[in-house]
Amino acid sequence: MANPFTFLQEVRSEAAKVTWPTRRETMITTGMVAVMVFFAALFFLSVDQIIRLGVRFILSFGG
């Protein structure tokens, strides 16, 4: 079992090696995610409506 103090030193040194994104990169990536979520929502809404219409059409023959 390693010494907790040594462990924390190693964690800190590894975190220092990480290349953190800039504020601009973070904002651009966040915007891209928001746009993709919007398009995914539109896609699933469209598919859901098409399936709903298809099921209603099929069920209209039954009764």
Predicted model as a PDB file, atoms N, CA, C, CB and O in Angstrom, pLDDT in the B-factor column:
MODEL        1                                                                  
ATOM      1  N   MET A   1       0.847  -1.186   0.000  1.00 61.00           N  
ATOM      2  CA  MET A   1       0.000   0.000   0.000  1.00 61.00           C  
ATOM      3  C   MET A   1       0.886   1.241   0.000  1.00 61.00           C  
ATOM      4  CB  MET A   1      -0.960   0.003   1.225  1.00 61.00           C  
ATOM      5  O   MET A   1       1.814   1.356   0.801  1.00 61.00           O  
ATOM      6  N   ALA A   2       0.594   2.151  -0.894  1.00 71.00           N  
ATOM      7  CA  ALA A   2       1.416   3.349  -1.022  1.00 71.00           C  
ATOM      8  C   ALA A   2       1.041   4.370   0.048  1.00 71.00           C  
ATOM      9  CB  ALA A   2       1.263   3.962  -2.423  1.00 71.00           C  
ATOM     10  O   ALA A   2      -0.060   4.366   0.597  1.00 71.00           O  
ATOM     11  N   ASN A   3       1.978   5.214   0.306  1.00 88.00           N  
ATOM     12  CA  ASN A   3       1.770   6.315   1.243  1.00 88.00           C  
ATOM     13  C   ASN A   3       0.782   7.310   0.621  1.00 88.00           C  
ATOM     14  CB  ASN A   3       3.129   7.016   1.598  1.00 88.00           C  
ATOM     15  O   ASN A   3       0.966   7.699  -0.532  1.00 88.00           O  
ATOM     16  N   PRO A   4      -0.259   7.735   1.348  1.00 88.00           N  
ATOM     17  CA  PRO A   4      -1.230   8.671   0.771  1.00 88.00           C  
ATOM     18  C   PRO A   4      -0.590   9.986   0.312  1.00 88.00           C  
ATOM     19  CB  PRO A   4      -2.319   8.966   1.784  1.00 88.00           C  
ATOM     20  O   PRO A   4      -1.018  10.565  -0.687  1.00 88.00           O  
ATOM     21  N   PHE A   5       0.414  10.450   1.021  1.00 91.00           N  
ATOM     22  CA  PHE A   5       1.094  11.684   0.632  1.00 91.00           C  
ATOM     23  C   PHE A   5       1.798  11.500  -0.715  1.00 91.00           C  
ATOM     24  CB  PHE A   5       2.110  12.110   1.717  1.00 91.00           C  
ATOM     25  O   PHE A   5       1.733  12.377  -1.577  1.00 91.00           O  
ATOM     26  N   THR A   6       2.467  10.364  -0.892  1.00 92.00           N  
ATOM     27  CA  THR A   6       3.139  10.058  -2.162  1.00 92.00           C  
ATOM     28  C   THR A   6       2.119   9.944  -3.290  1.00 92.00           C  
ATOM     29  CB  THR A   6       3.955   8.749  -2.047  1.00 92.00           C  
ATOM     30  O   THR A   6       2.335  10.429  -4.400  1.00 92.00           O  
ATOM     31  N   PHE A   7       1.007   9.294  -2.977  1.00 90.00           N  
ATOM     32  CA  PHE A   7      -0.047   9.137  -3.965  1.00 90.00           C  
ATOM     33  C   PHE A   7      -0.549  10.505  -4.444  1.00 90.00           C  
ATOM     34  CB  PHE A   7      -1.207   8.314  -3.381  1.00 90.00           C  
ATOM     35  O   PHE A   7      -0.697  10.729  -5.646  1.00 90.00           O  
ATOM     36  N   LEU A   8      -0.805  11.408  -3.511  1.00 93.00           N  
ATOM     37  CA  LEU A   8      -1.288  12.742  -3.879  1.00 93.00           C  
ATOM     38  C   LEU A   8      -0.255  13.516  -4.695  1.00 93.00           C  
ATOM     39  CB  LEU A   8      -1.652  13.532  -2.625  1.00 93.00           C  
ATOM     40  O   LEU A   8      -0.614  14.270  -5.599  1.00 93.00           O  
ATOM     41  N   GLN A   9       1.021  13.330  -4.379  1.00 93.00           N  
ATOM     42  CA  GLN A   9       2.074  13.981  -5.166  1.00 93.00           C  
ATOM     43  C   GLN A   9       2.072  13.462  -6.603  1.00 93.00           C  
ATOM     44  CB  GLN A   9       3.456  13.748  -4.519  1.00 93.00           C  
ATOM     45  O   GLN A   9       2.217  14.234  -7.550  1.00 93.00           O  
ATOM     46  N   GLU A  10       1.908  12.154  -6.753  1.00 93.00           N  
ATOM     47  CA  GLU A  10       1.877  11.557  -8.088  1.00 93.00           C  
ATOM     48  C   GLU A  10       0.648  12.019  -8.875  1.00 93.00           C  
ATOM     49  CB  GLU A  10       1.891  10.026  -7.985  1.00 93.00           C  
ATOM     50  O   GLU A  10       0.738  12.300 -10.070  1.00 93.00           O  
ATOM     51  N   VAL A  11      -0.488  12.093  -8.202  1.00 92.00           N  
ATOM     52  CA  VAL A  11      -1.704  12.572  -8.862  1.00 92.00           C  
ATOM     53  C   VAL A  11      -1.509  14.006  -9.336  1.00 92.00           C  
ATOM     54  CB  VAL A  11      -2.918  12.481  -7.911  1.00 92.00           C  
ATOM     55  O   VAL A  11      -1.892  14.353 -10.453  1.00 92.00           O  
ATOM     56  N   ARG A  12      -0.924  14.821  -8.500  1.00 94.00           N  
ATOM     57  CA  ARG A  12      -0.688  16.219  -8.852  1.00 94.00           C  
ATOM     58  C   ARG A  12       0.263  16.340 -10.046  1.00 94.00           C  
ATOM     59  CB  ARG A  12      -0.120  16.978  -7.650  1.00 94.00           C  
ATOM     60  O   ARG A  12       0.048  17.165 -10.934  1.00 94.00           O  
ATOM     61  N   SER A  13       1.308  15.519 -10.063  1.00 95.00           N  
ATOM     62  CA  SER A  13       2.248  15.589 -11.184  1.00 95.00           C  
ATOM     63  C   SER A  13       1.603  15.108 -12.482  1.00 95.00           C  
ATOM     64  CB  SER A  13       3.497  14.757 -10.882  1.00 95.00           C  
ATOM     65  O   SER A  13       1.898  15.640 -13.553  1.00 95.00           O  
ATOM     66  N   GLU A  14       0.727  14.108 -12.396  1.00 93.00           N  
ATOM     67  CA  GLU A  14       0.031  13.641 -13.598  1.00 93.00           C  
ATOM     68  C   GLU A  14      -0.967  14.678 -14.084  1.00 93.00           C  
ATOM     69  CB  GLU A  14      -0.684  12.314 -13.326  1.00 93.00           C  
ATOM     70  O   GLU A  14      -1.106  14.880 -15.291  1.00 93.00           O  
ATOM     71  N   ALA A  15      -1.663  15.339 -13.169  1.00 93.00           N  
ATOM     72  CA  ALA A  15      -2.630  16.377 -13.554  1.00 93.00           C  
ATOM     73  C   ALA A  15      -1.919  17.549 -14.223  1.00 93.00           C  
ATOM     74  CB  ALA A  15      -3.422  16.868 -12.321  1.00 93.00           C  
ATOM     75  O   ALA A  15      -2.497  18.212 -15.084  1.00 93.00           O  
ATOM     76  N   ALA A  16      -0.689  17.806 -13.841  1.00 92.00           N  
ATOM     77  CA  ALA A  16       0.066  18.900 -14.458  1.00 92.00           C  
ATOM     78  C   ALA A  16       0.418  18.588 -15.913  1.00 92.00           C  
ATOM     79  CB  ALA A  16       1.345  19.176 -13.661  1.00 92.00           C  
ATOM     80  O   ALA A  16       0.668  19.505 -16.696  1.00 92.00           O  
ATOM     81  N   LYS A  17       0.439  17.314 -16.282  1.00 94.00           N  
ATOM     82  CA  LYS A  17       0.763  16.915 -17.656  1.00 94.00           C  
ATOM     83  C   LYS A  17      -0.434  17.051 -18.604  1.00 94.00           C  
ATOM     84  CB  LYS A  17       1.265  15.478 -17.672  1.00 94.00           C  
ATOM     85  O   LYS A  17      -0.269  17.009 -19.823  1.00 94.00           O  
ATOM     86  N   VAL A  18      -1.622  17.211 -18.050  1.00 93.00           N  
ATOM     87  CA  VAL A  18      -2.828  17.284 -18.863  1.00 93.00           C  
ATOM     88  C   VAL A  18      -2.855  18.598 -19.631  1.00 93.00           C  
ATOM     89  CB  VAL A  18      -4.088  17.142 -17.989  1.00 93.00           C  
ATOM     90  O   VAL A  18      -2.549  19.657 -19.083  1.00 93.00           O  
ATOM     91  N   THR A  19      -3.224  18.517 -20.906  1.00 93.00           N  
ATOM     92  CA  THR A  19      -3.396  19.718 -21.720  1.00 93.00           C  
ATOM     93  C   THR A  19      -4.854  20.135 -21.607  1.00 93.00           C  
ATOM     94  CB  THR A  19      -2.982  19.471 -23.221  1.00 93.00           C  
ATOM     95  O   THR A  19      -5.728  19.517 -22.214  1.00 93.00           O  
ATOM     96  N   TRP A  20      -5.115  21.171 -20.839  1.00 91.00           N  
ATOM     97  CA  TRP A  20      -6.471  21.626 -20.606  1.00 91.00           C  
ATOM     98  C   TRP A  20      -6.930  22.499 -21.770  1.00 91.00           C  
ATOM     99  CB  TRP A  20      -6.565  22.394 -19.278  1.00 91.00           C  
ATOM    100  O   TRP A  20      -6.135  23.268 -22.311  1.00 91.00           O  
ATOM    101  N   PRO A  21      -8.207  22.394 -22.165  1.00 94.00           N  
ATOM    102  CA  PRO A  21      -8.695  23.233 -23.269  1.00 94.00           C  
ATOM    103  C   PRO A  21      -8.815  24.688 -22.837  1.00 94.00           C  
ATOM    104  CB  PRO A  21     -10.055  22.723 -23.776  1.00 94.00           C  
ATOM    105  O   PRO A  21      -9.004  25.001 -21.662  1.00 94.00           O  
ATOM    106  N   THR A  22      -8.699  25.553 -23.818  1.00 97.00           N  
ATOM    107  CA  THR A  22      -8.866  26.982 -23.534  1.00 97.00           C  
ATOM    108  C   THR A  22     -10.361  27.282 -23.366  1.00 97.00           C  
ATOM    109  CB  THR A  22      -8.243  27.863 -24.680  1.00 97.00           C  
ATOM    110  O   THR A  22     -11.216  26.449 -23.670  1.00 97.00           O  
ATOM    111  N   ARG A  23     -10.644  28.466 -22.886  1.00 97.00           N  
ATOM    112  CA  ARG A  23     -12.044  28.881 -22.715  1.00 97.00           C  
ATOM    113  C   ARG A  23     -12.757  28.891 -24.065  1.00 97.00           C  
ATOM    114  CB  ARG A  23     -12.126  30.283 -22.052  1.00 97.00           C  
ATOM    115  O   ARG A  23     -13.911  28.476 -24.165  1.00 97.00           O  
ATOM    116  N   ARG A  24     -12.074  29.362 -25.092  1.00 98.00           N  
ATOM    117  CA  ARG A  24     -12.663  29.417 -26.439  1.00 98.00           C  
ATOM    118  C   ARG A  24     -12.985  28.012 -26.953  1.00 98.00           C  
ATOM    119  CB  ARG A  24     -11.704  30.132 -27.419  1.00 98.00           C  
ATOM    120  O   ARG A  24     -14.066  27.778 -27.493  1.00 98.00           O  
ATOM    121  N   GLU A  25     -12.044  27.077 -26.784  1.00 97.00           N  
ATOM    122  CA  GLU A  25     -12.280  25.699 -27.214  1.00 97.00           C  
ATOM    123  C   GLU A  25     -13.461  25.082 -26.471  1.00 97.00           C  
ATOM    124  CB  GLU A  25     -11.026  24.851 -26.995  1.00 97.00           C  
ATOM    125  O   GLU A  25     -14.259  24.353 -27.060  1.00 97.00           O  
ATOM    126  N   THR A  26     -13.567  25.374 -25.194  1.00 97.00           N  
ATOM    127  CA  THR A  26     -14.670  24.848 -24.399  1.00 97.00           C  
ATOM    128  C   THR A  26     -15.998  25.411 -24.883  1.00 97.00           C  
ATOM    129  CB  THR A  26     -14.464  25.172 -22.915  1.00 97.00           C  
ATOM    130  O   THR A  26     -16.983  24.679 -24.983  1.00 97.00           O  
ATOM    131  N   MET A  27     -16.036  26.704 -25.185  1.00 98.00           N  
ATOM    132  CA  MET A  27     -17.276  27.322 -25.654  1.00 98.00           C  
ATOM    133  C   MET A  27     -17.678  26.781 -27.031  1.00 98.00           C  
ATOM    134  CB  MET A  27     -17.119  28.851 -25.710  1.00 98.00           C  
ATOM    135  O   MET A  27     -18.859  26.531 -27.275  1.00 98.00           O  
ATOM    136  N   ILE A  28     -16.716  26.602 -27.923  1.00 98.00           N  
ATOM    137  CA  ILE A  28     -17.012  26.070 -29.255  1.00 98.00           C  
ATOM    138  C   ILE A  28     -17.542  24.644 -29.142  1.00 98.00           C  
ATOM    139  CB  ILE A  28     -15.751  26.107 -30.155  1.00 98.00           C  
ATOM    140  O   ILE A  28     -18.528  24.290 -29.790  1.00 98.00           O  
ATOM    141  N   THR A  29     -16.898  23.841 -28.334  1.00 98.00           N  
ATOM    142  CA  THR A  29     -17.331  22.456 -28.161  1.00 98.00           C  
ATOM    143  C   THR A  29     -18.726  22.401 -27.544  1.00 98.00           C  
ATOM    144  CB  THR A  29     -16.332  21.683 -27.284  1.00 98.00           C  
ATOM    145  O   THR A  29     -19.553  21.586 -27.953  1.00 98.00           O  
ATOM    146  N   THR A  30     -18.987  23.250 -26.578  1.00 98.00           N  
ATOM    147  CA  THR A  30     -20.314  23.298 -25.951  1.00 98.00           C  
ATOM    148  C   THR A  30     -21.371  23.685 -26.974  1.00 98.00           C  
ATOM    149  CB  THR A  30     -20.326  24.292 -24.772  1.00 98.00           C  
ATOM    150  O   THR A  30     -22.457  23.105 -26.998  1.00 98.00           O  
ATOM    151  N   GLY A  31     -21.060  24.661 -27.817  1.00 98.00           N  
ATOM    152  CA  GLY A  31     -21.993  25.059 -28.873  1.00 98.00           C  
ATOM    153  C   GLY A  31     -22.254  23.935 -29.858  1.00 98.00           C  
ATOM    154  O   GLY A  31     -23.391  23.729 -30.283  1.00 98.00           O  
ATOM    155  N   MET A  32     -21.215  23.212 -30.220  1.00 98.00           N  
ATOM    156  CA  MET A  32     -21.380  22.087 -31.144  1.00 98.00           C  
ATOM    157  C   MET A  32     -22.270  21.005 -30.531  1.00 98.00           C  
ATOM    158  CB  MET A  32     -20.008  21.494 -31.521  1.00 98.00           C  
ATOM    159  O   MET A  32     -23.119  20.432 -31.214  1.00 98.00           O  
ATOM    160  N   VAL A  33     -22.076  20.734 -29.259  1.00 98.00           N  
ATOM    161  CA  VAL A  33     -22.913  19.732 -28.576  1.00 98.00           C  
ATOM    162  C   VAL A  33     -24.366  20.190 -28.554  1.00 98.00           C  
ATOM    163  CB  VAL A  33     -22.408  19.483 -27.129  1.00 98.00           C  
ATOM    164  O   VAL A  33     -25.267  19.388 -28.799  1.00 98.00           O  
ATOM    165  N   ALA A  34     -24.608  21.467 -28.265  1.00 98.00           N  
ATOM    166  CA  ALA A  34     -25.973  21.988 -28.230  1.00 98.00           C  
ATOM    167  C   ALA A  34     -26.641  21.864 -29.596  1.00 98.00           C  
ATOM    168  CB  ALA A  34     -25.976  23.449 -27.773  1.00 98.00           C  
ATOM    169  O   ALA A  34     -27.812  21.495 -29.679  1.00 98.00           O  
ATOM    170  N   VAL A  35     -25.913  22.169 -30.665  1.00 98.00           N  
ATOM    171  CA  VAL A  35     -26.465  22.053 -32.021  1.00 98.00           C  
ATOM    172  C   VAL A  35     -26.788  20.595 -32.345  1.00 98.00           C  
ATOM    173  CB  VAL A  35     -25.474  22.625 -33.065  1.00 98.00           C  
ATOM    174  O   VAL A  35     -27.839  20.304 -32.915  1.00 98.00           O  
ATOM    175  N   MET A  36     -25.893  19.683 -31.986  1.00 98.00           N  
ATOM    176  CA  MET A  36     -26.142  18.261 -32.259  1.00 98.00           C  
ATOM    177  C   MET A  36     -27.333  17.740 -31.464  1.00 98.00           C  
ATOM    178  CB  MET A  36     -24.898  17.429 -31.931  1.00 98.00           C  
ATOM    179  O   MET A  36     -28.105  16.928 -31.972  1.00 98.00           O  
ATOM    180  N   VAL A  37     -27.492  18.195 -30.227  1.00 98.00           N  
ATOM    181  CA  VAL A  37     -28.648  17.797 -29.419  1.00 98.00           C  
ATOM    182  C   VAL A  37     -29.933  18.297 -30.071  1.00 98.00           C  
ATOM    183  CB  VAL A  37     -28.526  18.343 -27.973  1.00 98.00           C  
ATOM    184  O   VAL A  37     -30.932  17.579 -30.114  1.00 98.00           O  
ATOM    185  N   PHE A  38     -29.907  19.522 -30.574  1.00 98.00           N  
ATOM    186  CA  PHE A  38     -31.080  20.086 -31.260  1.00 98.00           C  
ATOM    187  C   PHE A  38     -31.451  19.239 -32.477  1.00 98.00           C  
ATOM    188  CB  PHE A  38     -30.808  21.549 -31.692  1.00 98.00           C  
ATOM    189  O   PHE A  38     -32.618  18.895 -32.661  1.00 98.00           O  
ATOM    190  N   PHE A  39     -30.463  18.901 -33.307  1.00 98.00           N  
ATOM    191  CA  PHE A  39     -30.752  18.104 -34.505  1.00 98.00           C  
ATOM    192  C   PHE A  39     -31.186  16.685 -34.150  1.00 98.00           C  
ATOM    193  CB  PHE A  39     -29.525  18.056 -35.416  1.00 98.00           C  
ATOM    194  O   PHE A  39     -32.044  16.118 -34.826  1.00 98.00           O  
ATOM    195  N   ALA A  40     -30.617  16.113 -33.117  1.00 98.00           N  
ATOM    196  CA  ALA A  40     -31.045  14.783 -32.685  1.00 98.00           C  
ATOM    197  C   ALA A  40     -32.490  14.819 -32.192  1.00 98.00           C  
ATOM    198  CB  ALA A  40     -30.117  14.249 -31.577  1.00 98.00           C  
ATOM    199  O   ALA A  40     -33.266  13.902 -32.464  1.00 98.00           O  
ATOM    200  N   ALA A  41     -32.848  15.878 -31.470  1.00 98.00           N  
ATOM    201  CA  ALA A  41     -34.223  16.016 -30.987  1.00 98.00           C  
ATOM    202  C   ALA A  41     -35.189  16.141 -32.156  1.00 98.00           C  
ATOM    203  CB  ALA A  41     -34.351  17.236 -30.058  1.00 98.00           C  
ATOM    204  O   ALA A  41     -36.252  15.520 -32.151  1.00 98.00           O  
ATOM    205  N   LEU A  42     -34.827  16.942 -33.161  1.00 98.00           N  
ATOM    206  CA  LEU A  42     -35.682  17.067 -34.350  1.00 98.00           C  
ATOM    207  C   LEU A  42     -35.823  15.735 -35.077  1.00 98.00           C  
ATOM    208  CB  LEU A  42     -35.115  18.123 -35.305  1.00 98.00           C  
ATOM    209  O   LEU A  42     -36.915  15.376 -35.519  1.00 98.00           O  
ATOM    210  N   PHE A  43     -34.728  15.011 -35.198  1.00 98.00           N  
ATOM    211  CA  PHE A  43     -34.766  13.717 -35.871  1.00 98.00           C  
ATOM    212  C   PHE A  43     -35.700  12.757 -35.148  1.00 98.00           C  
ATOM    213  CB  PHE A  43     -33.362  13.118 -35.962  1.00 98.00           C  
ATOM    214  O   PHE A  43     -36.560  12.139 -35.775  1.00 98.00           O  
ATOM    215  N   PHE A  44     -35.537  12.627 -33.826  1.00 98.00           N  
ATOM    216  CA  PHE A  44     -36.362  11.685 -33.079  1.00 98.00           C  
ATOM    217  C   PHE A  44     -37.821  12.125 -33.025  1.00 98.00           C  
ATOM    218  CB  PHE A  44     -35.820  11.520 -31.672  1.00 98.00           C  
ATOM    219  O   PHE A  44     -38.713  11.277 -33.010  1.00 98.00           O  
ATOM    220  N   LEU A  45     -38.083  13.426 -32.996  1.00 98.00           N  
ATOM    221  CA  LEU A  45     -39.454  13.918 -33.065  1.00 98.00           C  
ATOM    222  C   LEU A  45     -40.088  13.524 -34.391  1.00 98.00           C  
ATOM    223  CB  LEU A  45     -39.495  15.444 -32.883  1.00 98.00           C  
ATOM    224  O   LEU A  45     -41.232  13.070 -34.431  1.00 98.00           O  
ATOM    225  N   SER A  46     -39.341  13.700 -35.474  1.00 98.00           N  
ATOM    226  CA  SER A  46     -39.859  13.344 -36.804  1.00 98.00           C  
ATOM    227  C   SER A  46     -40.136  11.850 -36.911  1.00 98.00           C  
ATOM    228  CB  SER A  46     -38.868  13.767 -37.896  1.00 98.00           C  
ATOM    229  O   SER A  46     -41.198  11.448 -37.387  1.00 98.00           O  
ATOM    230  N   VAL A  47     -39.199  11.035 -36.477  1.00 98.00           N  
ATOM    231  CA  VAL A  47     -39.382   9.583 -36.539  1.00 98.00           C  
ATOM    232  C   VAL A  47     -40.572   9.169 -35.683  1.00 98.00           C  
ATOM    233  CB  VAL A  47     -38.103   8.847 -36.075  1.00 98.00           C  
ATOM    234  O   VAL A  47     -41.368   8.323 -36.091  1.00 98.00           O  
ATOM    235  N   ASP A  48     -40.698   9.758 -34.503  1.00 98.00           N  
ATOM    236  CA  ASP A  48     -41.809   9.427 -33.613  1.00 98.00           C  
ATOM    237  C   ASP A  48     -43.146   9.769 -34.262  1.00 98.00           C  
ATOM    238  CB  ASP A  48     -41.664  10.167 -32.278  1.00 98.00           C  
ATOM    239  O   ASP A  48     -44.095   8.990 -34.175  1.00 98.00           O  
ATOM    240  N   GLN A  49     -43.225  10.924 -34.909  1.00 98.00           N  
ATOM    241  CA  GLN A  49     -44.476  11.325 -35.554  1.00 98.00           C  
ATOM    242  C   GLN A  49     -44.815  10.414 -36.726  1.00 98.00           C  
ATOM    243  CB  GLN A  49     -44.388  12.772 -36.030  1.00 98.00           C  
ATOM    244  O   GLN A  49     -45.981  10.074 -36.922  1.00 98.00           O  
ATOM    245  N   ILE A  50     -43.820  10.014 -37.505  1.00 98.00           N  
ATOM    246  CA  ILE A  50     -44.047   9.106 -38.634  1.00 98.00           C  
ATOM    247  C   ILE A  50     -44.542   7.756 -38.137  1.00 98.00           C  
ATOM    248  CB  ILE A  50     -42.759   8.929 -39.460  1.00 98.00           C  
ATOM    249  O   ILE A  50     -45.478   7.187 -38.699  1.00 98.00           O  
ATOM    250  N   ILE A  51     -43.915   7.244 -37.086  1.00 98.00           N  
ATOM    251  CA  ILE A  51     -44.361   5.958 -36.525  1.00 98.00           C  
ATOM    252  C   ILE A  51     -45.774   6.094 -35.968  1.00 98.00           C  
ATOM    253  CB  ILE A  51     -43.388   5.472 -35.413  1.00 98.00           C  
ATOM    254  O   ILE A  51     -46.591   5.189 -36.139  1.00 98.00           O  
ATOM    255  N   ARG A  52     -46.077   7.215 -35.300  1.00 98.00           N  
ATOM    256  CA  ARG A  52     -47.417   7.433 -34.745  1.00 98.00           C  
ATOM    257  C   ARG A  52     -48.472   7.426 -35.860  1.00 98.00           C  
ATOM    258  CB  ARG A  52     -47.469   8.771 -33.967  1.00 98.00           C  
ATOM    259  O   ARG A  52     -49.529   6.808 -35.731  1.00 98.00           O  
ATOM    260  N   LEU A  53     -48.159   8.124 -36.948  1.00 97.00           N  
ATOM    261  CA  LEU A  53     -49.105   8.146 -38.063  1.00 97.00           C  
ATOM    262  C   LEU A  53     -49.278   6.756 -38.673  1.00 97.00           C  
ATOM    263  CB  LEU A  53     -48.637   9.135 -39.135  1.00 97.00           C  
ATOM    264  O   LEU A  53     -50.389   6.363 -39.029  1.00 97.00           O  
ATOM    265  N   GLY A  54     -48.192   6.024 -38.791  1.00 96.00           N  
ATOM    266  CA  GLY A  54     -48.277   4.673 -39.338  1.00 96.00           C  
ATOM    267  C   GLY A  54     -49.097   3.741 -38.468  1.00 96.00           C  
ATOM    268  O   GLY A  54     -49.902   2.961 -38.979  1.00 96.00           O  
ATOM    269  N   VAL A  55     -48.903   3.813 -37.170  1.00 96.00           N  
ATOM    270  CA  VAL A  55     -49.661   2.959 -36.253  1.00 96.00           C  
ATOM    271  C   VAL A  55     -51.137   3.341 -36.280  1.00 96.00           C  
ATOM    272  CB  VAL A  55     -49.102   3.068 -34.814  1.00 96.00           C  
ATOM    273  O   VAL A  55     -52.001   2.465 -36.293  1.00 96.00           O  
ATOM    274  N   ARG A  56     -51.438   4.649 -36.289  1.00 96.00           N  
ATOM    275  CA  ARG A  56     -52.843   5.083 -36.370  1.00 96.00           C  
ATOM    276  C   ARG A  56     -53.501   4.590 -37.647  1.00 96.00           C  
ATOM    277  CB  ARG A  56     -52.939   6.610 -36.296  1.00 96.00           C  
ATOM    278  O   ARG A  56     -54.654   4.158 -37.639  1.00 96.00           O  
ATOM    279  N   PHE A  57     -52.752   4.660 -38.751  1.00 95.00           N  
ATOM    280  CA  PHE A  57     -53.287   4.186 -40.028  1.00 95.00           C  
ATOM    281  C   PHE A  57     -53.602   2.701 -39.977  1.00 95.00           C  
ATOM    282  CB  PHE A  57     -52.300   4.470 -41.157  1.00 95.00           C  
ATOM    283  O   PHE A  57     -54.662   2.267 -40.427  1.00 95.00           O  
ATOM    284  N   ILE A  58     -52.683   1.929 -39.431  1.00 94.00           N  
ATOM    285  CA  ILE A  58     -52.884   0.469 -39.342  1.00 94.00           C  
ATOM    286  C   ILE A  58     -54.036   0.147 -38.393  1.00 94.00           C  
ATOM    287  CB  ILE A  58     -51.586  -0.237 -38.862  1.00 94.00           C  
ATOM    288  O   ILE A  58     -54.845  -0.730 -38.696  1.00 94.00           O  
ATOM    289  N   LEU A  59     -54.129   0.822 -37.272  1.00 93.00           N  
ATOM    290  CA  LEU A  59     -55.173   0.550 -36.306  1.00 93.00           C  
ATOM    291  C   LEU A  59     -56.546   1.011 -36.792  1.00 93.00           C  
ATOM    292  CB  LEU A  59     -54.842   1.214 -34.996  1.00 93.00           C  
ATOM    293  O   LEU A  59     -57.564   0.522 -36.303  1.00 93.00           O  
ATOM    294  N   SER A  60     -56.590   1.938 -37.739  1.00 93.00           N  
ATOM    295  CA  SER A  60     -57.883   2.401 -38.253  1.00 93.00           C  
ATOM    296  C   SER A  60     -58.610   1.311 -39.019  1.00 93.00           C  
ATOM    297  CB  SER A  60     -57.692   3.612 -39.149  1.00 93.00           C  
ATOM    298  O   SER A  60     -59.827   1.384 -39.186  1.00 93.00           O  
ATOM    299  N   PHE A  61     -57.887   0.298 -39.490  1.00 88.00           N  
ATOM    300  CA  PHE A  61     -58.523  -0.809 -40.208  1.00 88.00           C  
ATOM    301  C   PHE A  61     -59.183  -1.789 -39.253  1.00 88.00           C  
ATOM    302  CB  PHE A  61     -57.502  -1.539 -41.069  1.00 88.00           C  
ATOM    303  O   PHE A  61     -60.037  -2.574 -39.664  1.00 88.00           O  
ATOM    304  N   GLY A  62     -58.794  -1.752 -37.969  1.00 80.00           N  
ATOM    305  CA  GLY A  62     -59.280  -2.771 -37.036  1.00 80.00           C  
ATOM    306  C   GLY A  62     -60.605  -2.455 -36.397  1.00 80.00           C  
ATOM    307  O   GLY A  62     -61.233  -3.346 -35.824  1.00 80.00           O  
ATOM    308  N   GLY A  63     -61.044  -1.247 -36.472  1.00 66.00           N  
ATOM    309  CA  GLY A  63     -62.232  -1.055 -35.684  1.00 66.00           C  
ATOM    310  C   GLY A  63     -63.173  -0.102 -36.189  1.00 66.00           C  
ATOM    311  O   GLY A  63     -64.216   0.120 -35.573  1.00 66.00           O  
TER     312      GLY A  63                                                      
ENDMDL                                                                          
END                                                                             
